[in-house]
Amino acid sequence: MNKIYPDKLKAGDEVRIIAPAMSYSIFSEELKSIANKRFEDLGLKLTFGKHINEKNDFTSSSIESRIEDLHGAFQDKNVKAIFTAIGGANSNQLLKYIDWNLIRNNPKIFCGFSDITALNNAIYAKTGLVTYSGPHYSTFGQKLYFDYTLDYFKKCLMSNDQFEIKPSDSWSDDSWYKDQDKRNIIKNSGWLVINEGSAGGTILGANLCTFNLLQGTEYMPELENSVLFLEDDYVTTPETFDRDLQSLIHLPDFNKIKGLVIGRFQNKSNVTNELLIQIIKTKNELNNIPVLANVDFGHTDPKITFPVGGTVEIDIKSSASKIIILKH
């Protein structure tokens, strides 16, 4: 596949916010004000999809509305990047209606996480365009403790230089949007080394249960020479993570992956370090590849931005581990 790397953001660029999953209308005025100011401070001009405030019984808009906003954002020559408002549960409804040639011929940054994993990986599989698993527009609405997230956003989307990912000093798993001034901050004990080793390859994945929705379809990227970045939210349990990972392992080309990086689990998932190690160690297919966990991405904060389709090198050791994003 010929990869397409979109141009990086710079001051003065226009950024379009769209809602391919849940509606923008669920946000508080406080959240929107903080998010808008953060983009403004970066020198970026925000515009919004025409249908982002529409809402049906699934807290979303129609497929037609979401597709119109997605296509409109890619088609607009003034738009340099597209950010999703928030995640949800139905981005994969859009896949059969997307004009892939339109996206291929109008490459630009596309960024979001969680349910947006379906779009991130499908866009890469169908067009070769490198997309980004990173903060939503709503993530920018955090009043406090946003520095780490912002730093890696800029490293990935506003610079072409390779960069090294390092653990955050602290993290949170609180409902920050309910009370912006009352946060539960947890000291970060660092990454969890499960299997040592070194590897390099193309980054694929992100939210595991959403990524798995692409299995058996034309929207699933080839796993050969990949390093999988996988995470899941509070709805998962040790049992569901185990079977979701097993489902991925059953794919015919899983034996061609080079490494596995796992994002930090939310507390409600009850996926402890001990249980995660147990799950990984029961998978014979993972015995000979490096596996690292508790990395800052997924549904806790802060979070890195990483390229789906970009390239990474990992060097996993108990003494010291490295993750270096090479091309993004």
C-alpha positions as CSV (number, residue, x, y, z in Angstrom):
1,M,0.0,0.0,0.0
2,N,1.1,3.5,-0.8
3,K,0.8,5.5,2.4
4,I,-0.4,9.1,2.3
5,Y,0.9,11.4,5.1
6,P,-1.3,14.5,5.5
7,D,0.3,18.0,5.9
8,K,1.0,19.1,9.5
9,L,-1.0,21.8,11.2
10,K,0.3,25.3,11.5
11,A,-1.0,28.5,12.9
12,G,-3.8,30.0,10.8
13,D,-5.1,26.6,9.6
14,E,-8.8,25.8,9.6
15,V,-9.9,22.8,11.6
16,R,-13.4,21.3,11.1
17,I,-15.3,19.6,13.9
18,I,-17.7,16.9,12.9
19,A,-19.8,14.4,14.9
20,P,-19.7,10.9,13.1
21,A,-20.8,9.3,16.3
22,M,-22.5,11.1,19.3
23,S,-23.8,14.6,18.8
24,Y,-22.0,17.8,19.7
25,S,-25.2,19.0,21.4
26,I,-24.5,17.0,24.5
27,F,-21.6,19.4,25.5
28,S,-21.9,22.0,28.2
29,E,-21.2,25.6,27.3
30,E,-18.2,25.5,29.7
31,L,-16.6,22.6,27.9
32,K,-17.1,24.3,24.5
33,S,-15.7,27.6,25.7
34,I,-12.5,25.9,27.1
35,A,-12.1,23.7,24.0
36,N,-12.5,26.7,21.6
37,K,-10.0,28.7,23.6
38,R,-7.4,25.9,23.4
39,F,-7.7,25.7,19.6
40,E,-7.5,29.5,19.4
41,D,-4.3,29.5,21.5
42,L,-2.8,27.2,19.0
43,G,-3.6,29.7,16.3
44,L,-6.2,27.3,14.7
45,K,-9.5,28.5,13.3
46,L,-12.5,26.3,14.2
47,T,-15.4,25.6,11.9
48,F,-18.2,23.1,12.5
49,G,-20.1,20.6,10.4
50,K,-23.7,21.6,9.5
51,H,-25.3,18.7,11.3
52,I,-23.3,18.3,14.5
53,N,-26.1,19.4,16.8
54,E,-28.7,17.0,15.4
55,K,-29.7,14.2,17.8
56,N,-31.9,11.2,17.5
57,D,-32.8,8.4,20.0
58,F,-29.2,7.2,19.9
59,T,-27.8,10.6,20.7
60,S,-26.5,10.8,17.1
61,S,-27.7,12.1,13.8
62,S,-28.8,10.3,10.7
63,I,-26.3,8.4,8.5
64,E,-27.0,10.9,5.7
65,S,-26.2,13.9,8.0
66,R,-23.0,12.4,9.3
67,I,-21.8,11.4,5.8
68,E,-22.6,14.9,4.5
69,D,-20.4,16.5,7.2
70,L,-17.6,14.0,6.7
71,H,-17.5,14.4,2.9
72,G,-17.9,18.2,3.3
73,A,-14.9,18.4,5.6
74,F,-12.7,16.4,3.2
75,Q,-13.9,18.3,0.2
76,D,-13.4,21.8,1.6
77,K,-10.0,23.0,0.4
78,N,-9.7,25.4,3.3
79,V,-10.0,22.7,5.9
80,K,-6.6,21.3,6.9
81,A,-7.7,18.9,9.7
82,I,-10.8,17.2,10.9
83,F,-11.5,16.4,14.5
84,T,-14.3,14.3,15.9
85,A,-16.6,15.9,18.5
86,I,-16.6,12.7,20.7
87,G,-16.9,9.0,20.3
88,G,-20.0,6.8,20.7
89,A,-21.1,3.5,19.3
90,N,-22.1,3.8,15.6
91,S,-19.3,5.1,13.5
92,N,-19.1,1.9,11.6
93,Q,-22.6,2.6,10.2
94,L,-20.9,5.1,7.9
95,L,-18.4,2.8,6.2
96,K,-20.4,1.6,3.2
97,Y,-21.5,5.2,2.3
98,I,-18.1,6.8,2.4
99,D,-16.6,8.1,-0.9
100,W,-13.1,6.7,-0.5
101,N,-11.8,8.4,-3.7
102,L,-12.8,11.7,-2.2
103,I,-10.7,11.1,0.9
104,R,-7.8,9.7,-1.1
105,N,-7.7,12.8,-3.3
106,N,-8.1,15.3,-0.5
107,P,-5.8,14.0,2.2
108,K,-5.8,15.8,5.5
109,I,-5.5,15.1,9.2
110,F,-8.3,13.1,10.7
111,C,-8.2,12.6,14.5
112,G,-10.3,11.0,17.2
113,F,-10.4,7.9,19.4
114,S,-12.7,5.3,21.0
115,D,-15.5,4.5,18.5
116,I,-13.6,6.6,15.9
117,T,-11.2,3.7,15.7
118,A,-13.5,2.2,13.1
119,L,-13.0,5.2,10.8
120,N,-9.3,5.6,11.6
121,N,-8.5,2.1,10.5
122,A,-11.0,1.9,7.6
123,I,-9.7,5.1,6.1
124,Y,-6.2,3.8,6.2
125,A,-7.1,0.4,4.8
126,K,-9.2,1.8,1.9
127,T,-7.1,4.9,1.0
128,G,-3.6,4.6,2.5
129,L,-4.2,7.9,4.3
130,V,-2.5,7.9,7.7
131,T,-5.0,9.0,10.4
132,Y,-4.6,9.8,14.1
133,S,-5.8,8.2,17.3
134,G,-5.9,11.2,19.7
135,P,-8.0,13.7,21.5
136,H,-11.5,14.6,20.4
137,Y,-12.7,18.1,20.3
138,S,-14.4,17.3,23.7
139,T,-11.0,16.3,25.2
140,F,-9.8,19.9,24.6
141,G,-12.6,21.0,27.0
142,Q,-10.6,19.8,30.0
143,K,-9.8,22.8,32.2
144,L,-7.0,21.1,34.2
145,Y,-4.2,18.6,33.7
146,F,-4.2,18.9,29.9
147,D,-0.5,19.7,29.4
148,Y,0.7,16.1,28.6
149,T,-2.1,15.5,26.1
150,L,-1.4,18.9,24.4
151,D,2.3,18.2,24.2
152,Y,1.9,15.0,22.3
153,F,-0.8,16.5,20.2
154,K,1.7,19.1,19.0
155,K,4.5,16.6,18.6
156,C,2.4,14.3,16.3
157,L,0.2,16.8,14.4
158,M,2.3,20.0,14.3
159,S,5.8,18.7,13.6
160,N,7.4,16.2,11.3
161,D,10.1,15.2,13.7
162,Q,10.2,11.7,15.2
163,F,9.4,11.7,18.9
164,E,9.7,9.5,21.9
165,I,6.7,8.6,24.1
166,K,7.4,8.7,27.8
167,P,5.0,7.9,30.7
168,S,3.0,10.8,32.2
169,D,3.7,11.8,35.8
170,S,0.1,11.3,36.8
171,W,-3.2,10.2,35.4
172,S,-6.9,10.3,36.0
173,D,-10.0,8.3,35.5
174,D,-12.7,10.7,36.7
175,S,-15.8,12.2,35.2
176,W,-14.0,15.5,34.7
177,Y,-16.7,17.1,32.6
178,K,-19.1,17.0,35.6
179,D,-16.9,19.1,37.9
180,Q,-13.9,20.7,36.2
181,D,-12.4,21.8,39.5
182,K,-12.7,18.6,41.4
183,R,-10.3,16.1,39.9
184,N,-8.9,12.7,41.2
185,I,-5.3,12.6,40.2
186,I,-3.3,9.4,40.5
187,K,0.5,9.1,40.6
188,N,1.7,7.1,37.6
189,S,3.8,4.0,38.5
190,G,5.0,3.7,34.9
191,W,4.6,1.2,32.2
192,L,4.1,-2.5,32.7
193,V,6.6,-4.7,30.9
194,I,4.9,-8.1,30.0
195,N,7.3,-9.4,27.3
196,E,10.7,-8.0,26.6
197,G,11.9,-7.5,23.0
198,S,12.4,-5.0,20.2
199,A,10.2,-4.5,17.1
200,G,9.2,-2.0,14.5
201,G,6.3,-1.6,12.1
202,T,3.1,0.1,11.1
203,I,0.8,1.2,14.0
204,L,-2.7,-0.2,13.7
205,G,-5.7,-0.5,16.1
206,A,-6.7,1.6,19.1
207,N,-10.0,0.7,20.8
208,L,-10.0,-3.1,20.6
209,C,-13.8,-3.9,20.6
210,T,-14.3,-1.3,17.8
211,F,-11.3,-2.5,15.8
212,N,-12.7,-6.0,16.0
213,L,-15.9,-4.7,14.2
214,L,-13.8,-4.5,11.0
215,Q,-12.8,-8.2,11.0
216,G,-13.8,-10.0,7.9
217,T,-14.6,-6.8,6.0
218,E,-12.9,-4.8,3.3
219,Y,-12.3,-2.1,5.9
220,M,-9.9,-4.2,8.0
221,P,-6.2,-3.3,7.4
222,E,-3.6,-6.0,6.8
223,L,-1.8,-6.9,10.0
224,E,1.5,-7.8,8.4
225,N,4.5,-6.0,9.9
226,S,2.3,-4.1,12.3
227,V,2.7,-3.1,15.9
228,L,-0.8,-3.1,17.5
229,F,-1.8,-0.4,19.9
230,L,-4.9,-1.6,21.8
231,E,-7.1,-0.3,24.6
232,D,-10.6,-0.6,25.9
233,D,-12.9,1.4,28.1
234,Y,-14.8,0.8,31.4
235,V,-17.4,-1.4,29.8
236,T,-14.8,-4.2,29.3
237,T,-13.9,-6.8,31.9
238,P,-11.0,-9.2,32.1
239,E,-13.2,-11.8,30.5
240,T,-14.3,-9.6,27.6
241,F,-10.8,-8.2,27.0
242,D,-9.5,-11.8,26.9
243,R,-12.0,-13.0,24.3
244,D,-11.8,-9.8,22.2
245,L,-8.0,-10.2,22.1
246,Q,-8.4,-13.9,21.3
247,S,-10.7,-13.0,18.4
248,L,-8.0,-10.8,16.9
249,I,-5.4,-13.5,17.4
250,H,-7.5,-15.9,15.3
251,L,-7.1,-13.8,12.2
252,P,-5.0,-15.5,9.6
253,D,-2.4,-12.8,9.4
254,F,-2.1,-12.2,13.2
255,N,1.2,-14.2,13.2
256,K,2.8,-11.4,11.1
257,I,2.4,-8.7,13.8
258,K,5.6,-7.6,15.4
259,G,4.6,-6.2,18.8
260,L,1.7,-5.2,21.1
261,V,1.3,-1.9,23.1
262,I,-1.7,-1.8,25.5
263,G,-3.3,1.4,26.7
264,R,-4.2,2.0,30.3
265,F,-7.5,0.4,31.5
266,Q,-10.1,2.3,33.3
267,N,-10.6,1.4,37.0
268,K,-14.2,0.1,36.4
269,S,-12.9,-2.6,34.0
270,N,-11.2,-4.4,36.9
271,V,-8.4,-5.3,34.5
272,T,-5.5,-5.3,37.1
273,N,-1.8,-5.7,36.2
274,E,-1.9,-9.2,37.5
275,L,-4.9,-10.3,35.4
276,L,-3.6,-8.6,32.3
277,I,-0.3,-10.5,32.7
278,Q,-2.2,-13.7,33.1
279,I,-4.3,-13.0,30.0
280,I,-1.3,-12.2,27.8
281,K,0.7,-15.2,29.1
282,T,-2.1,-17.6,28.1
283,K,-1.8,-16.6,24.5
284,N,1.0,-18.7,22.9
285,E,0.9,-16.5,19.8
286,L,2.2,-13.6,22.0
287,N,5.1,-15.5,23.5
288,N,7.7,-14.3,21.1
289,I,6.7,-10.6,20.6
290,P,7.3,-7.6,22.9
291,V,4.3,-6.6,24.9
292,L,4.0,-3.4,26.9
293,A,1.0,-2.1,28.9
294,N,-0.3,0.9,30.9
295,V,0.7,3.4,28.1
296,D,-1.1,6.7,28.1
297,F,-3.8,6.2,25.5
298,G,-7.4,5.1,25.6
299,H,-10.1,6.2,27.9
300,T,-8.1,7.6,30.8
301,D,-6.3,10.9,30.8
302,P,-3.8,12.2,29.7
303,K,-3.4,10.6,26.3
304,I,-0.9,10.6,23.5
305,T,-1.7,11.2,19.8
306,F,-0.4,8.4,17.5
307,P,-0.6,7.8,13.8
308,V,-2.7,4.9,12.6
309,G,-0.7,3.8,9.6
310,G,2.5,5.6,10.8
311,T,5.6,3.8,11.9
312,V,7.0,3.0,15.3
313,E,10.0,1.3,17.0
314,I,9.6,-0.3,20.4
315,D,12.3,-1.5,22.7
316,I,10.8,-3.2,25.7
317,K,13.0,-4.0,28.7
318,S,12.4,-4.3,32.4
319,S,15.2,-1.9,33.0
320,A,14.0,0.8,30.6
321,S,11.6,0.7,27.6
322,K,11.3,3.0,24.6
323,I,8.5,3.9,22.2
324,I,9.6,6.1,19.3
325,I,7.2,7.3,16.7
326,L,9.2,7.5,13.5
327,K,7.0,8.6,10.7
328,H,3.7,10.3,11.3
